[in-house]
Amino acid sequence: MKDLVVTFLLFCVISPAASFLGMNFLDFNWEPDPNDELDTLQMIRKEGYPAEAHVVLTEDGYLLTMHRIPGDRKSAAVFLQHGVLGSSADWVMLGKGKALAYLLADQGYDVWLGNFRGNTYSRAHTSFSYTDSKFWDFSWHESGVYDLPAMITYIAQLKADILRAYVGFSMGTTCFYAMASERPQIARLLKSAYSLAPVAYMKHVQSPLRYLAPIATNYKIIFYLLGEGEFLPQNYVIKHLGKYLCYIDFLEERICASSLFVIVGFDKAQFNYTLLPVILNHTPAGTSSKTLVHYAQEIESGRFRQFDHGSKRNMEVYNSTEPPDYDLSRITTPIALFCGNNDWLSSAVDVMRLSQELPYAPVIYKVPFQKFNHIDFLWAIDAPKLVYKKLLDMLSKQV
């Protein structure tokens, strides 16, 4: 039903605008670039790098695919983890010489790209089909306490060594904090952690997503709005309507980019419009509605805590009417927090609160560009200069 609604809305938006420009929606001919359709492995190989896929099994039965740009036998491993609705593709879209995965590979690191349960590359389970609602009964808590341990342990065992660094973006940071709080023994397999656009406390989120917060525990309403199961999977019709929309130059800025900016913060100067077809080929990559609900609960409560099932179910799961907070004092991994001044999903106030809750003072790096927003950490024109150079410098100086 969600797909039909979104498809209808896209048609209603595109068609009148195209008519206004003297275009016939049904007759408009466009030829997408075949390179826009490449998957993560194909994109990596096209840029001249070796690429591998590795499948790992979580303790609760999910099969996750990791992508790898292998280094030599003795090279240190760096693990990159995407955000909500993202995938491993996020780290390579900028291309050779710009994307963080390639910059790390060029520095001689063994680069691993994770994929959380439910996204394009991790849609399998030992007992459930992804069409079964039971498959989607998870939030980012499970991604933190099951997915990350499975992937990190696999790499550490393969390398017979701890990982040089964990680099998380957005939900990739949330899940790291959950994992390091709940399963600190796994976090000890990481020498360091770099958080791009950290998300733990969310009381000061400016994104319109905050309007979901007041109904975050009214499951009847919120699952009616979001669907009970998968949220925003890759869909052929929606994906290609979106591409059609973004090939119309006049609408490119007004609709495609603005629809992103209204969620993450406005930064037209740093947005790379030529990436839009590639972004739309991979994003959204799918997740559970419950994941979005968990974030809405964080906004409403102002706390960093486990999923709120409602008082009755909470008593069964937690032996308390309220869900427990994550104990950030258990995190001992050295952390660097990378923040954007115009990030509507990761506010400076919330990031500072996180830094004060950690037992060891993290390094805090504020990107020196006033309009830098949430997705700029992945796709900004100057991300290599404004973010990745600093990260690589810090990584090279790591003892």
Disulfide bonds with the S-S distance in Angstrom:
Cys246-Cys256 1.75
